[in-house]
Amino acid sequence: MQVKRNLTLLTDLYELTMMQGYFKNKSAENMVVFDVFYRENPFHGGYAISVGLQQVIEYIEGLHFDEDDIEYLRSTKLFEDDFLEYLADFRFTGDIYAIPEGTVIFPREPLLKVIAPISQAQLVEPAVLNILNHQSLIATKTSRVCYAAKDAGVMEFGLRRAQGPDAGIYGARAAVIAGCVGTSVVLAGQMFDIPIKGTHAHSWIMSFPDEYTAFKKYSEMYPEACLLLVDTYDTLKSGVPNAIRVFKEMQEAGIPLKFYGIRLDSGDLAAMSKKARVMLDEAGFKDAVISASNDLDEDLIQSLYAQGAKITSWGVGTNMITSKGWPSFGGVYKLAAVMGEDGKYIPKIKISENPEKITNPGNKKIYRIYMDGKIRADLITLEHETYDENTDLNIYDAQESWKYKTLKAGTYKLRELLVQVFKEGKCVYKSPAVMDIQKICKEELNTLKDEARRLINPEITPVDLSDELYALKMDLLRKGRED
């Protein structure tokens, strides 16, 4: 199920005023290249994950100004009638290239490229960034949480703390792509065909005369998913013993114990889980799940494991859906080239006193370089450049050029990352189902070296510029300073 919405006015005012300027100067149809990229890995990590492309596709396909939109713009007194008439027939007619969802990405490389008339390319900037920035951030955060959780499943249940409905729905989608076994958000389950999961609240326990009765009634209703919340009154003296009593009664009644166990939502999770594990094991329930929630994130999960916690399933909400510790992905949308009168692209560069804000010019593509199945580096090149795995390849760190390595012919593999999504305004790419993207993402993460995945002080994967692109950048920098 897809929700169709007209998000054309989900843009910043200056995009529209610039569009009118291009229209008045008869340059609205001039072709340009814009890049979407980010400058720093979230959480000072070793990578990020690209998510949100499907929603970008839906947004681009739905671009149009309806009558209400045009009348609203007219009411602002900022736009002239001839420009508003131009908007009435507005559609996206350009090309878009993107890195597929679930792919591991690194700073400064284009994760999406728009080649279109400047009026069209300008308009879509805010919405494209809004979609990619949010979902890529939540996916990257989730990946860290799932990495900390090791082989234990992580369930996403952050809806009530998300910054609005869209953040909860699309955040759940991103979280599942990045490794969550399911979400509590029923609407996300319906929209994206992803697993929905959940147990019960403390209010369920409190609505019955006693804890045992609440557990018993729940087990009768959901015998195949009997996860009991044991910390409403006294976890070890009441909750766990009553859960064990219910599990024994289920056994005696011949009810198969398929997925069952307890959930801890407060207290010292490490200590409680260890004591609960002993109690469950001594009662004969060695395969019972011990699930934990309560303001978890990757740091706390890692700490709990270090303390010997016996938790086998995690429920993570607030800190994952709100990306605790890193509130913004930081993706930007920058002009890289404009088409000249001869039909060739003229590279453009943004110069800044801050080196990290200097852009890479030109129409570009990305090669990913693998050695022994692991990512060795990424190489950003100009669109016309080609590389051969049967020749030696020198790889430099684009930010620290004294760091370099020669990769011998035949020892590495190359893969182009950008795929065409729109051609002349028509979508030519079919997004996989979310659960298929989850598999892709898992495979992608496995191509990272272990050192690049660690949560603290990870190894940074080099992102190099081709010799031709580097020379072009330096030439434009010199000319920019001379001007």
C-alpha positions in Angstrom: 0.0 0.0 0.0 1.3 3.5 -0.9 0.0 6.8 0.4 -0.3 9.2 -2.5 0.2 12.8 -1.5 0.9 16.0 -3.5 4.0 17.3 -1.8 4.9 19.8 -4.5 4.7 22.8 -2.1 7.0 20.9 0.4 9.7 23.3 -0.7 11.4 26.5 0.6 10.1 29.8 -0.6 13.4 30.8 -2.2 13.2 27.8 -4.5 10.1 29.2 -6.0 11.3 32.8 -6.2 14.5 31.6 -7.9 12.4 29.6 -10.3 10.5 32.7 -11.2 13.8 34.5 -11.7 15.0 31.7 -14.1 11.7 31.9 -15.9 11.9 35.7 -16.3 15.5 35.4 -17.5 14.5 32.6 -20.0 16.9 30.2 -18.3 14.4 27.9 -16.6 15.0 25.1 -19.1 18.8 25.3 -18.9 20.2 21.8 -18.0 22.2 21.4 -14.7 23.6 18.7 -12.5 23.0 18.8 -8.7 24.5 16.3 -6.2 23.2 15.1 -2.9 25.9 14.2 -0.4 26.8 14.5 3.2 30.1 15.6 4.8 30.5 13.6 8.0 29.4 10.1 9.1 26.7 10.3 11.8 27.9 9.5 15.4 31.5 9.8 14.2 31.0 6.4 12.8 32.7 4.6 9.9 29.8 4.6 7.4 26.1 5.5 6.8 23.3 3.7 5.0 21.3 5.2 2.1 17.5 4.9 2.6 14.6 6.9 1.3 14.8 6.5 -2.5 11.4 4.9 -2.8 9.8 8.0 -1.2 11.8 10.2 -3.4 10.5 8.4 -6.4 6.9 8.8 -5.2 7.5 12.5 -4.6 9.0 13.1 -8.1 6.2 11.1 -9.8 3.6 13.2 -8.1 5.1 16.6 -8.8 2.5 19.0 -10.1 0.9 22.3 -9.1 -2.9 21.9 -8.7 -5.3 24.8 -8.8 -5.3 25.3 -5.1 -1.5 25.4 -5.1 -1.5 28.1 -7.8 -4.2 30.1 -6.1 -2.3 30.0 -2.8 0.9 31.2 -4.5 -1.1 34.0 -6.3 -2.4 35.1 -2.9 1.1 35.7 -1.6 1.6 38.6 -4.2 5.1 37.3 -4.9 4.5 35.7 -8.3 3.4 37.0 -11.6 0.6 35.6 -13.7 2.8 34.3 -16.6 5.0 32.4 -14.1 1.9 30.9 -12.4 0.7 29.8 -15.9 4.0 28.1 -16.4 3.6 26.2 -13.1 0.2 24.9 -14.2 1.9 22.6 -16.7 4.9 21.9 -14.6 6.2 18.3 -14.5 9.6 16.7 -13.8 11.3 15.8 -17.2 14.9 15.2 -16.1 17.1 12.3 -15.1 18.0 11.0 -11.6 20.7 8.7 -10.6 21.0 7.3 -7.1 22.7 4.8 -4.9 20.1 2.0 -4.2 18.5 1.8 -0.8 20.3 -0.3 1.8 23.7 0.5 0.4 26.6 1.5 2.7 27.7 5.1 1.8 30.5 7.4 2.8 31.0 11.2 3.1 31.3 13.5 0.0 30.1 11.0 -2.6 26.9 11.7 -4.5 24.2 9.4 -3.1 21.7 11.0 -5.6 22.3 13.1 -8.7 19.7 15.2 -10.5 20.2 16.2 -14.1 17.3 18.4 -15.2 16.3 21.9 -16.2 17.4 24.2 -13.5 13.8 25.2 -12.5 12.9 21.6 -11.8 16.2 20.7 -10.1 15.9 23.7 -7.9 12.3 23.0 -6.8 13.0 19.5 -5.5 15.9 20.2 -3.3 14.2 20.6 0.1 11.9 17.6 -0.2 14.6 15.3 -1.5 16.9 16.3 1.3 14.1 16.0 3.9 13.4 12.4 2.8 16.9 11.1 2.4 18.3 12.9 5.5 15.7 11.5 7.8 15.6 7.9 6.6 19.3 7.6 6.1 19.9 8.9 9.7 17.4 6.5 11.3 18.8 3.6 9.3 22.4 4.4 10.3 21.4 4.7 14.0 19.5 1.4 13.8 22.5 -0.3 12.2 24.6 0.7 15.2 22.0 -0.6 17.6 21.7 -3.9 15.8 25.5 -4.2 15.7 25.6 -3.7 19.5 22.8 -6.3 19.9 24.9 -8.9 18.1 22.7 -11.9 17.2 19.7 -10.9 19.4 16.8 -9.4 17.5 15.9 -5.8 17.8 12.3 -4.6 17.6 11.5 -0.9 16.8 8.8 0.6 18.9 9.4 4.4 18.9 6.2 5.7 17.4 4.9 7.6 20.4 8.2 9.5 20.8 8.9 10.1 17.1 8.7 13.7 15.9 5.4 13.3 14.2 3.5 10.6 12.2 5.8 10.6 9.1 8.9 10.3 11.3 7.3 7.3 13.1 6.1 5.6 9.9 9.1 6.1 7.7 11.5 5.8 10.6 10.1 2.4 11.2 10.7 1.5 7.5 14.3 2.7 7.7 14.8 0.8 11.0 13.6 -2.5 9.5 15.8 -2.0 6.4 18.8 -1.5 8.7 18.2 -4.7 10.6 15.2 -4.6 13.0 13.2 -7.8 13.1 9.9 -5.8 13.1 8.1 -2.7 14.3 5.2 -2.0 16.6 3.8 0.5 14.0 0.8 -1.2 12.5 0.4 1.4 9.7 4.0 0.9 8.7 3.3 -2.9 8.6 0.4 -2.3 6.3 2.1 0.2 4.0 5.4 -1.6 3.6 4.6 -5.2 4.2 7.0 -5.5 7.1 6.6 -7.6 10.3 4.7 -6.1 13.2 5.4 -7.2 16.7 4.5 -6.3 20.3 3.6 -7.6 23.7 1.4 -5.8 26.3 1.7 -2.8 28.6 1.7 -2.4 32.3 -1.9 -1.2 32.1 -2.9 -4.8 31.0 -1.4 -6.2 34.2 -2.9 -3.4 36.4 -6.4 -3.9 34.8 -6.8 -7.3 36.4 -7.2 -8.2 40.1 -3.7 -9.7 40.2 -0.6 -10.3 38.1 -1.1 -14.0 37.6 -4.6 -13.6 36.2 -3.3 -11.0 33.7 -0.5 -13.3 32.6 -2.9 -16.3 32.4 -5.5 -14.4 30.3 -2.8 -13.2 27.9 -1.3 -16.7 27.4 -4.8 -18.0 26.6 -5.2 -15.3 23.9 -1.7 -15.4 22.4 -0.2 -18.8 23.2 2.2 -18.6 20.2 3.6 -15.2 21.2 3.5 -15.2 24.9 6.0 -12.6 26.1 5.0 -11.4 29.6 6.0 -8.1 31.1 7.2 -8.9 34.6 8.2 -5.6 36.2 4.8 -4.1 37.1 5.1 -4.9 40.8 8.2 -6.9 41.8 10.2 -8.5 39.0 11.9 -11.3 40.8 9.5 -12.0 43.7 6.3 -11.7 41.7 6.7 -11.2 37.9 9.1 -14.0 37.0 7.5 -16.6 39.3 4.1 -15.9 38.0 5.4 -16.1 34.4 7.0 -19.5 35.2 3.7 -20.7 36.7 1.8 -19.7 33.5 4.5 -21.5 31.3 4.1 -24.7 33.4 0.4 -24.6 33.0 0.7 -24.2 29.3 3.0 -27.2 29.2 0.6 -29.3 31.3 -2.2 -28.3 28.9 -0.2 -29.5 25.9 0.2 -26.0 24.5 3.4 -25.8 22.5 5.8 -23.1 23.8 6.9 -21.6 20.5 7.8 -18.1 21.2 7.6 -17.3 24.9 9.4 -15.5 27.7 9.6 -12.4 29.7 10.2 -8.7 29.1 12.1 -6.4 31.5 11.3 -2.7 31.2 12.9 -1.2 34.3 15.5 -1.7 37.0 19.1 -3.0 36.6 18.6 -4.9 33.4 22.0 -6.7 33.6 21.4 -7.9 37.2 17.7 -8.7 36.6 18.3 -10.6 33.4 21.0 -12.8 35.0 18.8 -13.7 38.0 15.8 -14.2 35.8 17.8 -16.5 33.5 18.7 -18.7 36.5 15.1 -18.9 37.6 13.8 -19.8 34.1 16.5 -22.4 33.5 16.0 -24.1 36.9 12.3 -24.3 36.1 13.1 -26.0 32.8 12.5 -23.1 30.4 16.0 -22.7 29.0 14.7 -21.5 25.7 12.5 -18.8 27.2 13.2 -15.3 25.7 14.4 -12.5 28.0 13.5 -9.3 26.2 14.5 -5.9 27.5 13.4 -2.3 26.8 13.7 1.0 28.7 15.5 3.8 26.9 18.1 1.6 25.2 20.6 2.6 22.6 23.8 1.0 21.2 26.0 2.3 24.0 23.7 0.9 26.8 23.3 -2.4 25.0 27.0 -2.8 24.6 27.5 -1.9 28.3 24.8 -4.4 29.4 26.5 -7.2 27.4 29.8 -6.3 29.0 28.2 -6.8 32.4 27.1 -10.3 31.4 23.4 -9.5 30.7 21.4 -12.5 29.6 19.1 -10.6 27.3 18.2 -12.4 24.1 15.8 -9.8 22.5 15.8 -6.0 22.5 13.0 -3.5 22.2 14.4 -0.1 21.2 12.2 3.0 20.9 12.9 6.6 21.7 16.7 6.7 21.3 16.5 5.0 17.9 13.6 6.7 16.3 14.9 10.1 17.4 18.5 9.3 16.7 19.8 10.2 20.1 23.2 11.8 20.0 23.1 12.9 16.3 19.9 14.8 15.4 20.6 15.5 11.7 22.2 13.6 8.9 23.6 16.7 7.3 23.0 15.9 3.7 23.3 18.8 1.2 22.3 19.5 -2.4 24.9 21.4 -4.5 25.2 22.5 -8.0 28.0 20.6 -9.8 27.6 21.6 -13.5 25.6 23.6 -16.0 25.2 22.9 -19.7 26.9 25.3 -22.0 25.6 26.5 -25.4 27.6 23.7 -27.1 25.7 21.0 -25.2 28.7 20.2 -22.9 28.6 20.5 -19.2 30.6 23.3 -17.5 31.8 22.1 -14.1 31.0 24.3 -11.1 32.5 24.4 -7.7 31.6 26.0 -4.4 34.6 27.5 -2.6 34.7 28.0 1.1 37.1 29.0 3.8 36.0 25.7 5.4 37.8 22.9 3.4 35.0 20.4 4.1 32.5 22.7 2.4 34.4 22.9 -0.9 32.4 20.8 -3.4 33.5 18.4 -6.1 32.8 19.8 -9.5 31.4 18.2 -12.7 29.1 15.3 -13.7 30.4 12.4 -11.7 30.0 8.7 -10.9 31.3 6.4 -8.1 33.3 3.2 -8.3 33.4 1.0 -5.2 36.6 -1.0 -4.8 36.6 -4.4 -3.1 39.5 -6.6 -2.0 38.8 -10.0 -0.6 35.1 -9.2 -0.5 35.5 -6.1 1.7 35.3 -2.5 0.8 38.8 -1.0 0.3 37.8 2.4 -0.9 35.4 4.4 -3.0 36.6 6.4 -6.1 34.7 9.4 -7.4 35.3 10.0 -11.1 34.0 12.2 -13.9 31.2 10.6 -15.8 33.3 9.7 -18.9 36.1 8.0 -17.1 36.4 4.2 -17.1 38.6 1.9 -15.1 40.0 -1.6 -15.7 40.5 -4.2 -12.9 43.4 -5.5 -14.9 45.6 -2.4 -14.3 47.3 -1.1 -11.2 45.2 1.5 -9.3 46.6 4.1 -6.9 44.1 5.1 -4.1 44.6 8.3 -2.1 42.6 9.7 0.7 40.9 12.8 -0.8 41.3 14.7 2.5 44.7 13.3 3.5 46.5 12.8 0.2 49.7 11.5 1.8 47.8 8.4 2.6 47.9 6.2 -0.5 48.1 2.6 -1.6 48.7 0.9 -4.9 46.3 -1.9 -5.7 47.8 -4.4 -8.0 46.0 -5.5 -11.2 43.8 -8.5 -10.6 43.6 -8.1 -6.8 40.6 -5.9 -6.6 37.0 -5.7 -8.0 35.1 -2.6 -9.1 31.4 -1.8 -8.9 29.6 1.3 -10.1 27.2 2.6 -7.4 24.9 5.0 -9.1 22.0 3.6 -11.0 19.5 5.4 -13.2 16.2 6.0 -11.5 14.5 8.5 -13.8 15.0 9.0 -17.5 13.4 12.1 -19.2 10.9 12.3 -16.4 9.9 8.6 -16.4 10.8 6.2 -13.6 13.0 3.4 -15.0 13.8 1.8 -11.7 11.7 -0.6 -9.5 12.4 -0.5 -5.8 12.7 -3.9 -4.1 10.3 -4.8 -1.3 11.4 -3.5 2.1 12.3 -7.0 3.4 14.4 -7.6 0.2 16.2 -4.2 0.9 16.9 -5.5 4.4 18.7 -8.5 2.9 20.7 -6.2 0.6 21.6 -4.0 3.6 22.8 -7.0 5.6 25.0 -8.0 2.7 26.3 -4.5 2.3 27.2 -4.2 6.0 29.1 -7.5 5.7 31.3 -5.9 3.1 32.6 -3.4 5.7 35.8 -4.4 7.5 35.2 -5.1 11.2 37.3 -2.1 12.0 35.0 0.2 10.1 31.9 -1.1 12.0 33.1 -0.6 15.6 31.1 2.0 17.5 34.1 4.0 18.9 37.0 5.4 16.8 36.2 3.3 13.7 38.6 2.9 10.7 37.6 5.5 8.0 37.2 4.1 4.5 39.0 6.3 2.0 36.9 8.2 -0.6 39.3 9.2 -3.4 39.0 11.4 -6.4 40.2 10.3 -9.8 43.4 12.1 -11.0 41.3 13.9 -13.6 38.6 15.1 -11.2 41.3 16.1 -8.6 43.1 18.2 -11.3 39.8 19.8 -12.4 39.0 20.7 -8.8 42.4 22.2 -8.1 42.2 24.2 -11.4 38.8 25.6 -10.5 40.0 26.5 -7.0 42.9 28.4 -8.4 40.7 30.2 -10.9 38.2 31.0 -8.2 40.9 32.6 -6.1 42.3 34.6 -9.0 38.9 36.0 -9.7 
